[in-house]
Amino acid sequence: MAQPKKRTSNSRTGSRRSQIKLEKPALIFCDKCHQAKVKYQVCPNCGTYQGKQIISK
């Protein structure tokens, strides 16, 4: 297997790692109760998902 010929500098390593970060979850508003919820998940407030009652509250 090939080996690197030169040491990777700290700035080059940092530039590469600058794109590796956590992102905020995309929030949308529930159609039924209008509370903020995470996309593609059941609403924790009213228990609906895509207009259907999933969890009885």
PDB file of N, H, CA, C and O in Angstrom:
ATOM      1  N   MET A   1       0.835  -1.181   0.000  1.00  0.00           N
ATOM      2  CA  MET A   1       0.000   0.000   0.000  1.00  0.00           C
ATOM      3  C   MET A   1       0.885   1.252   0.000  1.00  0.00           C
ATOM      4  O   MET A   1       1.935   1.271   0.642  1.00  0.00           O
ATOM      5  N   ALA A   2       0.466   2.279  -0.709  1.00  0.00           N
ATOM      6  H   ALA A   2      -0.387   2.264  -1.231  1.00  0.00           H
ATOM      7  CA  ALA A   2       1.266   3.491  -0.817  1.00  0.00           C
ATOM      8  C   ALA A   2       1.306   4.246   0.501  1.00  0.00           C
ATOM      9  O   ALA A   2       0.332   4.263   1.255  1.00  0.00           O
ATOM     10  N   GLN A   3       2.441   4.866   0.765  1.00  0.00           N
ATOM     11  H   GLN A   3       3.232   4.853   0.153  1.00  0.00           H
ATOM     12  CA  GLN A   3       2.625   5.647   1.984  1.00  0.00           C
ATOM     13  C   GLN A   3       2.783   7.122   1.605  1.00  0.00           C
ATOM     14  O   GLN A   3       3.334   7.431   0.549  1.00  0.00           O
ATOM     15  N   PRO A   4       2.302   8.039   2.464  1.00  0.00           N
ATOM     16  CA  PRO A   4       2.484   9.463   2.153  1.00  0.00           C
ATOM     17  C   PRO A   4       3.960   9.852   2.218  1.00  0.00           C
ATOM     18  O   PRO A   4       4.694   9.396   3.095  1.00  0.00           O
ATOM     19  N   LYS A   5       4.386  10.704   1.274  1.00  0.00           N
ATOM     20  H   LYS A   5       3.790  11.074   0.561  1.00  0.00           H
ATOM     21  CA  LYS A   5       5.789  11.103   1.203  1.00  0.00           C
ATOM     22  C   LYS A   5       6.111  12.239   2.160  1.00  0.00           C
ATOM     23  O   LYS A   5       7.236  12.340   2.651  1.00  0.00           O
ATOM     24  N   LYS A   6       5.115  13.106   2.431  1.00  0.00           N
ATOM     25  H   LYS A   6       4.201  13.023   2.033  1.00  0.00           H
ATOM     26  CA  LYS A   6       5.337  14.263   3.293  1.00  0.00           C
ATOM     27  C   LYS A   6       4.295  14.282   4.405  1.00  0.00           C
ATOM     28  O   LYS A   6       3.216  13.702   4.277  1.00  0.00           O
ATOM     29  N   ARG A   7       4.634  14.951   5.482  1.00  0.00           N
ATOM     30  H   ARG A   7       5.510  15.422   5.586  1.00  0.00           H
ATOM     31  CA  ARG A   7       3.715  15.099   6.606  1.00  0.00           C
ATOM     32  C   ARG A   7       2.630  16.096   6.228  1.00  0.00           C
ATOM     33  O   ARG A   7       2.926  17.122   5.615  1.00  0.00           O
ATOM     34  N   THR A   8       1.387  15.816   6.579  1.00  0.00           N
ATOM     35  H   THR A   8       1.146  14.982   7.077  1.00  0.00           H
ATOM     36  CA  THR A   8       0.286  16.747   6.330  1.00  0.00           C
ATOM     37  C   THR A   8       0.358  17.870   7.358  1.00  0.00           C
ATOM     38  O   THR A   8       0.448  17.609   8.557  1.00  0.00           O
ATOM     39  N   SER A   9       0.319  19.109   6.897  1.00  0.00           N
ATOM     40  H   SER A   9       0.246  19.321   5.923  1.00  0.00           H
ATOM     41  CA  SER A   9       0.447  20.257   7.794  1.00  0.00           C
ATOM     42  C   SER A   9      -0.810  20.402   8.657  1.00  0.00           C
ATOM     43  O   SER A   9      -1.876  19.872   8.345  1.00  0.00           O
ATOM     44  N   ASN A  10      -0.634  21.149   9.763  1.00  0.00           N
ATOM     45  H   ASN A  10       0.232  21.579  10.016  1.00  0.00           H
ATOM     46  CA  ASN A  10      -1.765  21.359  10.674  1.00  0.00           C
ATOM     47  C   ASN A  10      -2.882  22.151  10.003  1.00  0.00           C
ATOM     48  O   ASN A  10      -4.059  21.879  10.241  1.00  0.00           O
ATOM     49  N   SER A  11      -2.532  23.122   9.172  1.00  0.00           N
ATOM     50  H   SER A  11      -1.576  23.343   8.979  1.00  0.00           H
ATOM     51  CA  SER A  11      -3.561  23.930   8.512  1.00  0.00           C
ATOM     52  C   SER A  11      -4.339  23.104   7.492  1.00  0.00           C
ATOM     53  O   SER A  11      -5.550  23.279   7.352  1.00  0.00           O
ATOM     54  N   ARG A  12      -3.668  22.216   6.787  1.00  0.00           N
ATOM     55  H   ARG A  12      -2.685  22.073   6.901  1.00  0.00           H
ATOM     56  CA  ARG A  12      -4.356  21.369   5.819  1.00  0.00           C
ATOM     57  C   ARG A  12      -5.280  20.377   6.530  1.00  0.00           C
ATOM     58  O   ARG A  12      -6.392  20.116   6.071  1.00  0.00           O
ATOM     59  N   THR A  13      -4.815  19.833   7.643  1.00  0.00           N
ATOM     60  H   THR A  13      -3.912  20.045   8.016  1.00  0.00           H
ATOM     61  CA  THR A  13      -5.649  18.927   8.434  1.00  0.00           C
ATOM     62  C   THR A  13      -6.852  19.654   8.991  1.00  0.00           C
ATOM     63  O   THR A  13      -7.965  19.126   8.980  1.00  0.00           O
ATOM     64  N   GLY A  14      -6.631  20.887   9.487  1.00  0.00           N
ATOM     65  H   GLY A  14      -5.727  21.316   9.496  1.00  0.00           H
ATOM     66  CA  GLY A  14      -7.733  21.669  10.027  1.00  0.00           C
ATOM     67  C   GLY A  14      -8.747  22.063   8.965  1.00  0.00           C
ATOM     68  O   GLY A  14      -9.948  22.088   9.233  1.00  0.00           O
ATOM     69  N   SER A  15      -8.270  22.373   7.754  1.00  0.00           N
ATOM     70  H   SER A  15      -7.294  22.352   7.537  1.00  0.00           H
ATOM     71  CA  SER A  15      -9.173  22.724   6.660  1.00  0.00           C
ATOM     72  C   SER A  15     -10.062  21.539   6.295  1.00  0.00           C
ATOM     73  O   SER A  15     -11.244  21.712   6.000  1.00  0.00           O
ATOM     74  N   ARG A  16      -9.497  20.351   6.316  1.00  0.00           N
ATOM     75  H   ARG A  16      -8.537  20.210   6.555  1.00  0.00           H
ATOM     76  CA  ARG A  16     -10.271  19.159   6.004  1.00  0.00           C
ATOM     77  C   ARG A  16     -11.296  18.869   7.107  1.00  0.00           C
ATOM     78  O   ARG A  16     -12.437  18.506   6.821  1.00  0.00           O
ATOM     79  N   ARG A  17     -10.887  19.029   8.349  1.00  0.00           N
ATOM     80  H   ARG A  17      -9.960  19.324   8.581  1.00  0.00           H
ATOM     81  CA  ARG A  17     -11.769  18.720   9.469  1.00  0.00           C
ATOM     82  C   ARG A  17     -12.804  19.806   9.742  1.00  0.00           C
ATOM     83  O   ARG A  17     -13.725  19.580  10.527  1.00  0.00           O
ATOM     84  N   SER A  18     -12.681  20.971   9.123  1.00  0.00           N
ATOM     85  H   SER A  18     -11.932  21.154   8.485  1.00  0.00           H
ATOM     86  CA  SER A  18     -13.626  22.053   9.370  1.00  0.00           C
ATOM     87  C   SER A  18     -15.020  21.712   8.856  1.00  0.00           C
ATOM     88  O   SER A  18     -16.004  22.298   9.308  1.00  0.00           O
ATOM     89  N   GLN A  19     -15.116  20.774   7.918  1.00  0.00           N
ATOM     90  H   GLN A  19     -14.316  20.298   7.551  1.00  0.00           H
ATOM     91  CA  GLN A  19     -16.420  20.386   7.368  1.00  0.00           C
ATOM     92  C   GLN A  19     -17.099  19.305   8.197  1.00  0.00           C
ATOM     93  O   GLN A  19     -18.272  19.003   7.977  1.00  0.00           O
ATOM     94  N   ILE A  20     -16.369  18.715   9.154  1.00  0.00           N
ATOM     95  H   ILE A  20     -15.416  18.961   9.332  1.00  0.00           H
ATOM     96  CA  ILE A  20     -16.927  17.661  10.002  1.00  0.00           C
ATOM     97  C   ILE A  20     -17.504  18.328  11.242  1.00  0.00           C
ATOM     98  O   ILE A  20     -16.767  18.649  12.174  1.00  0.00           O
ATOM     99  N   LYS A  21     -18.808  18.538  11.260  1.00  0.00           N
ATOM    100  H   LYS A  21     -19.407  18.277  10.503  1.00  0.00           H
ATOM    101  CA  LYS A  21     -19.420  19.240  12.385  1.00  0.00           C
ATOM    102  C   LYS A  21     -20.858  18.771  12.544  1.00  0.00           C
ATOM    103  O   LYS A  21     -21.442  18.191  11.629  1.00  0.00           O
ATOM    104  N   LEU A  22     -21.413  19.030  13.709  1.00  0.00           N
ATOM    105  H   LEU A  22     -20.938  19.501  14.453  1.00  0.00           H
ATOM    106  CA  LEU A  22     -22.806  18.702  13.962  1.00  0.00           C
ATOM    107  C   LEU A  22     -23.699  19.759  13.340  1.00  0.00           C
ATOM    108  O   LEU A  22     -23.347  20.938  13.297  1.00  0.00           O
ATOM    109  N   GLU A  23     -24.852  19.332  12.860  1.00  0.00           N
ATOM    110  H   GLU A  23     -25.138  18.374  12.895  1.00  0.00           H
ATOM    111  CA  GLU A  23     -25.812  20.262  12.289  1.00  0.00           C
ATOM    112  C   GLU A  23     -27.064  20.286  13.149  1.00  0.00           C
ATOM    113  O   GLU A  23     -27.423  19.286  13.771  1.00  0.00           O
ATOM    114  N   LYS A  24     -27.717  21.423  13.177  1.00  0.00           N
ATOM    115  H   LYS A  24     -27.425  22.234  12.671  1.00  0.00           H
ATOM    116  CA  LYS A  24     -28.962  21.539  13.929  1.00  0.00           C
ATOM    117  C   LYS A  24     -30.048  20.729  13.226  1.00  0.00           C
ATOM    118  O   LYS A  24     -30.093  20.706  11.996  1.00  0.00           O
ATOM    119  N   PRO A  25     -30.922  20.064  13.982  1.00  0.00           N
ATOM    120  CA  PRO A  25     -31.993  19.316  13.334  1.00  0.00           C
ATOM    121  C   PRO A  25     -32.990  20.260  12.672  1.00  0.00           C
ATOM    122  O   PRO A  25     -33.260  21.351  13.174  1.00  0.00           O
ATOM    123  N   ALA A  26     -33.530  19.826  11.542  1.00  0.00           N
ATOM    124  H   ALA A  26     -33.311  18.939  11.134  1.00  0.00           H
ATOM    125  CA  ALA A  26     -34.498  20.635  10.813  1.00  0.00           C
ATOM    126  C   ALA A  26     -35.834  20.587  11.547  1.00  0.00           C
ATOM    127  O   ALA A  26     -36.422  19.517  11.705  1.00  0.00           O
ATOM    128  N   LEU A  27     -36.307  21.739  11.991  1.00  0.00           N
ATOM    129  H   LEU A  27     -35.829  22.608  11.862  1.00  0.00           H
ATOM    130  CA  LEU A  27     -37.572  21.813  12.704  1.00  0.00           C
ATOM    131  C   LEU A  27     -38.673  22.282  11.770  1.00  0.00           C
ATOM    132  O   LEU A  27     -38.470  23.180  10.952  1.00  0.00           O
ATOM    133  N   ILE A  28     -39.846  21.661  11.900  1.00  0.00           N
ATOM    134  H   ILE A  28     -40.010  20.931  12.564  1.00  0.00           H
ATOM    135  CA  ILE A  28     -41.032  22.090  11.179  1.00  0.00           C
ATOM    136  C   ILE A  28     -42.156  22.240  12.195  1.00  0.00           C
ATOM    137  O   ILE A  28     -41.996  21.873  13.359  1.00  0.00           O
ATOM    138  N   PHE A  29     -43.282  22.774  11.763  1.00  0.00           N
ATOM    139  H   PHE A  29     -43.412  23.072  10.817  1.00  0.00           H
ATOM    140  CA  PHE A  29     -44.412  22.953  12.658  1.00  0.00           C
ATOM    141  C   PHE A  29     -45.468  21.892  12.374  1.00  0.00           C
ATOM    142  O   PHE A  29     -45.786  21.608  11.220  1.00  0.00           O
ATOM    143  N   CYS A  30     -46.002  21.318  13.433  1.00  0.00           N
ATOM    144  H   CYS A  30     -45.744  21.549  14.371  1.00  0.00           H
ATOM    145  CA  CYS A  30     -47.015  20.271  13.332  1.00  0.00           C
ATOM    146  C   CYS A  30     -48.275  20.854  12.693  1.00  0.00           C
ATOM    147  O   CYS A  30     -48.660  21.986  12.985  1.00  0.00           O
ATOM    148  N   ASP A  31     -48.916  20.068  11.813  1.00  0.00           N
ATOM    149  H   ASP A  31     -48.602  19.148  11.576  1.00  0.00           H
ATOM    150  CA  ASP A  31     -50.123  20.533  11.142  1.00  0.00           C
ATOM    151  C   ASP A  31     -51.308  20.638  12.103  1.00  0.00           C
ATOM    152  O   ASP A  31     -52.194  21.471  11.911  1.00  0.00           O
ATOM    153  N   LYS A  32     -51.321  19.803  13.124  1.00  0.00           N
ATOM    154  H   LYS A  32     -50.601  19.127  13.280  1.00  0.00           H
ATOM    155  CA  LYS A  32     -52.473  19.765  14.029  1.00  0.00           C
ATOM    156  C   LYS A  32     -52.346  20.763  15.179  1.00  0.00           C
ATOM    157  O   LYS A  32     -53.250  21.567  15.405  1.00  0.00           O
ATOM    158  N   CYS A  33     -51.219  20.717  15.913  1.00  0.00           N
ATOM    159  H   CYS A  33     -50.484  20.064  15.730  1.00  0.00           H
ATOM    160  CA  CYS A  33     -51.086  21.547  17.115  1.00  0.00           C
ATOM    161  C   CYS A  33     -50.170  22.758  16.901  1.00  0.00           C
ATOM    162  O   CYS A  33     -50.069  23.612  17.781  1.00  0.00           O
ATOM    163  N   HIS A  34     -49.504  22.840  15.747  1.00  0.00           N
ATOM    164  H   HIS A  34     -49.587  22.146  15.032  1.00  0.00           H
ATOM    165  CA  HIS A  34     -48.651  23.975  15.376  1.00  0.00           C
ATOM    166  C   HIS A  34     -47.475  24.176  16.339  1.00  0.00           C
ATOM    167  O   HIS A  34     -47.021  25.303  16.539  1.00  0.00           O
ATOM    168  N   GLN A  35     -46.988  23.093  16.930  1.00  0.00           N
ATOM    169  H   GLN A  35     -47.357  22.178  16.769  1.00  0.00           H
ATOM    170  CA  GLN A  35     -45.789  23.141  17.764  1.00  0.00           C
ATOM    171  C   GLN A  35     -44.595  22.687  16.924  1.00  0.00           C
ATOM    172  O   GLN A  35     -44.747  21.882  16.005  1.00  0.00           O
ATOM    173  N   ALA A  36     -43.412  23.203  17.241  1.00  0.00           N
ATOM    174  H   ALA A  36     -43.289  23.857  17.987  1.00  0.00           H
ATOM    175  CA  ALA A  36     -42.204  22.814  16.519  1.00  0.00           C
ATOM    176  C   ALA A  36     -41.857  21.373  16.835  1.00  0.00           C
ATOM    177  O   ALA A  36     -41.924  20.943  17.986  1.00  0.00           O
ATOM    178  N   LYS A  37     -41.480  20.619  15.786  1.00  0.00           N
ATOM    179  H   LYS A  37     -41.426  20.969  14.850  1.00  0.00           H
ATOM    180  CA  LYS A  37     -41.084  19.220  15.962  1.00  0.00           C
ATOM    181  C   LYS A  37     -39.992  18.902  14.961  1.00  0.00           C
ATOM    182  O   LYS A  37     -39.804  19.628  13.985  1.00  0.00           O
ATOM    183  N   VAL A  38     -39.267  17.811  15.204  1.00  0.00           N
ATOM    184  H   VAL A  38     -39.420  17.222  15.997  1.00  0.00           H
ATOM    185  CA  VAL A  38     -38.213  17.371  14.308  1.00  0.00           C
ATOM    186  C   VAL A  38     -38.870  16.726  13.089  1.00  0.00           C
ATOM    187  O   VAL A  38     -39.874  16.023  13.208  1.00  0.00           O
ATOM    188  N   LYS A  39     -38.290  16.974  11.921  1.00  0.00           N
ATOM    189  H   LYS A  39     -37.475  17.545  11.823  1.00  0.00           H
ATOM    190  CA  LYS A  39     -38.817  16.444  10.685  1.00  0.00           C
ATOM    191  C   LYS A  39     -38.822  14.918  10.702  1.00  0.00           C
ATOM    192  O   LYS A  39     -37.916  14.304  11.263  1.00  0.00           O
ATOM    193  N   TYR A  40     -39.821  14.311  10.101  1.00  0.00           N
ATOM    194  H   TYR A  40     -40.558  14.811   9.645  1.00  0.00           H
ATOM    195  CA  TYR A  40     -39.947  12.859   9.938  1.00  0.00           C
ATOM    196  C   TYR A  40     -40.055  12.120  11.270  1.00  0.00           C
ATOM    197  O   TYR A  40     -39.659  10.958  11.361  1.00  0.00           O
ATOM    198  N   GLN A  41     -40.584  12.774  12.299  1.00  0.00           N
ATOM    199  H   GLN A  41     -40.906  13.718  12.225  1.00  0.00           H
ATOM    200  CA  GLN A  41     -40.807  12.114  13.577  1.00  0.00           C
ATOM    201  C   GLN A  41     -42.206  12.432  14.072  1.00  0.00           C
ATOM    202  O   GLN A  41     -42.815  13.419  13.661  1.00  0.00           O
ATOM    203  N   VAL A  42     -42.706  11.586  14.958  1.00  0.00           N
ATOM    204  H   VAL A  42     -42.211  10.784  15.292  1.00  0.00           H
ATOM    205  CA  VAL A  42     -44.017  11.797  15.552  1.00  0.00           C
ATOM    206  C   VAL A  42     -43.960  13.046  16.429  1.00  0.00           C
ATOM    207  O   VAL A  42     -42.978  13.275  17.134  1.00  0.00           O
ATOM    208  N   CYS A  43     -45.022  13.849  16.380  1.00  0.00           N
ATOM    209  H   CYS A  43     -45.820  13.663  15.807  1.00  0.00           H
ATOM    210  CA  CYS A  43     -45.081  15.066  17.190  1.00  0.00           C
ATOM    211  C   CYS A  43     -45.144  14.673  18.666  1.00  0.00           C
ATOM    212  O   CYS A  43     -46.036  13.919  19.055  1.00  0.00           O
ATOM    213  N   PRO A  44     -44.224  15.161  19.493  1.00  0.00           N
ATOM    214  CA  PRO A  44     -44.252  14.800  20.908  1.00  0.00           C
ATOM    215  C   PRO A  44     -45.401  15.449  21.665  1.00  0.00           C
ATOM    216  O   PRO A  44     -45.754  15.003  22.757  1.00  0.00           O
ATOM    217  N   ASN A  45     -45.985  16.495  21.099  1.00  0.00           N
ATOM    218  H   ASN A  45     -45.698  16.858  20.212  1.00  0.00           H
ATOM    219  CA  ASN A  45     -47.054  17.206  21.790  1.00  0.00           C
ATOM    220  C   ASN A  45     -48.407  16.524  21.595  1.00  0.00           C
ATOM    221  O   ASN A  45     -49.117  16.271  22.568  1.00  0.00           O
ATOM    222  N   CYS A  46     -48.772  16.220  20.337  1.00  0.00           N
ATOM    223  H   CYS A  46     -48.195  16.425  19.546  1.00  0.00           H
ATOM    224  CA  CYS A  46     -50.099  15.662  20.072  1.00  0.00           C
ATOM    225  C   CYS A  46     -50.070  14.207  19.608  1.00  0.00           C
ATOM    226  O   CYS A  46     -51.114  13.554  19.609  1.00  0.00           O
ATOM    227  N   GLY A  47     -48.918  13.680  19.213  1.00  0.00           N
ATOM    228  H   GLY A  47     -48.070  14.210  19.212  1.00  0.00           H
ATOM    229  CA  GLY A  47     -48.788  12.271  18.843  1.00  0.00           C
ATOM    230  C   GLY A  47     -49.228  11.955  17.429  1.00  0.00           C
ATOM    231  O   GLY A  47     -49.574  10.806  17.153  1.00  0.00           O
ATOM    232  N   THR A  48     -49.232  12.926  16.511  1.00  0.00           N
ATOM    233  H   THR A  48     -48.951  13.859  16.735  1.00  0.00           H
ATOM    234  CA  THR A  48     -49.636  12.666  15.133  1.00  0.00           C
ATOM    235  C   THR A  48     -48.418  12.641  14.221  1.00  0.00           C
ATOM    236  O   THR A  48     -47.381  13.233  14.522  1.00  0.00           O
ATOM    237  N   TYR A  49     -48.568  11.943  13.101  1.00  0.00           N
ATOM    238  H   TYR A  49     -49.411  11.463  12.857  1.00  0.00           H
ATOM    239  CA  TYR A  49     -47.539  11.895  12.061  1.00  0.00           C
ATOM    240  C   TYR A  49     -48.241  11.803  10.722  1.00  0.00           C
ATOM    241  O   TYR A  49     -49.015  10.874  10.493  1.00  0.00           O
ATOM    242  N   GLN A  50     -47.987  12.740   9.843  1.00  0.00           N
ATOM    243  H   GLN A  50     -47.358  13.495  10.029  1.00  0.00           H
ATOM    244  CA  GLN A  50     -48.592  12.850   8.524  1.00  0.00           C
ATOM    245  C   GLN A  50     -50.113  12.822   8.598  1.00  0.00           C
ATOM    246  O   GLN A  50     -50.769  12.176   7.782  1.00  0.00           O
ATOM    247  N   GLY A  51     -50.668  13.525   9.578  1.00  0.00           N
ATOM    248  H   GLY A  51     -50.134  14.050  10.241  1.00  0.00           H
ATOM    249  CA  GLY A  51     -52.104  13.647   9.713  1.00  0.00           C
ATOM    250  C   GLY A  51     -52.791  12.460  10.355  1.00  0.00           C
ATOM    251  O   GLY A  51     -54.017  12.457  10.467  1.00  0.00           O
ATOM    252  N   LYS A  52     -52.051  11.459  10.779  1.00  0.00           N
ATOM    253  H   LYS A  52     -51.055  11.462  10.688  1.00  0.00           H
ATOM    254  CA  LYS A  52     -52.627  10.271  11.413  1.00  0.00           C
ATOM    255  C   LYS A  52     -52.228  10.223  12.879  1.00  0.00           C
ATOM    256  O   LYS A  52     -51.105  10.577  13.239  1.00  0.00           O
ATOM    257  N   GLN A  53     -53.152   9.785  13.719  1.00  0.00           N
ATOM    258  H   GLN A  53     -54.064   9.497  13.426  1.00  0.00           H
ATOM    259  CA  GLN A  53     -52.885   9.649  15.142  1.00  0.00           C
ATOM    260  C   GLN A  53     -52.076   8.376  15.372  1.00  0.00           C
ATOM    261  O   GLN A  53     -52.564   7.275  15.116  1.00  0.00           O
ATOM    262  N   ILE A  54     -50.851   8.521  15.851  1.00  0.00           N
ATOM    263  H   ILE A  54     -50.455   9.415  16.059  1.00  0.00           H
ATOM    264  CA  ILE A  54     -49.943   7.391  16.063  1.00  0.00           C
ATOM    265  C   ILE A  54     -49.922   7.034  17.548  1.00  0.00           C
ATOM    266  O   ILE A  54     -50.066   5.866  17.911  1.00  0.00           O
ATOM    267  N   ILE A  55     -49.746   8.023  18.390  1.00  0.00           N
ATOM    268  H   ILE A  55     -49.629   8.972  18.096  1.00  0.00           H
ATOM    269  CA  ILE A  55     -49.668   7.812  19.833  1.00  0.00           C
ATOM    270  C   ILE A  55     -50.871   8.487  20.456  1.00  0.00           C
ATOM    271  O   ILE A  55     -51.119   9.670  20.221  1.00  0.00           O
ATOM    272  N   SER A  56     -51.627   7.729  21.259  1.00  0.00           N
ATOM    273  H   SER A  56     -51.425   6.768  21.450  1.00  0.00           H
ATOM    274  CA  SER A  56     -52.780   8.333  21.920  1.00  0.00           C
ATOM    275  C   SER A  56     -52.305   9.090  23.150  1.00  0.00           C
ATOM    276  O   SER A  56     -51.611   8.535  24.001  1.00  0.00           O
ATOM    277  N   LYS A  57     -52.682  10.358  23.238  1.00  0.00           N
ATOM    278  H   LYS A  57     -53.246  10.808  22.546  1.00  0.00           H
ATOM    279  CA  LYS A  57     -52.271  11.198  24.359  1.00  0.00           C
ATOM    280  C   LYS A  57     -53.460  11.502  25.225  1.00  0.00           C
ATOM    281  O   LYS A  57     -53.330  12.201  26.230  1.00  0.00           O
TER     282      LYS A  57
END
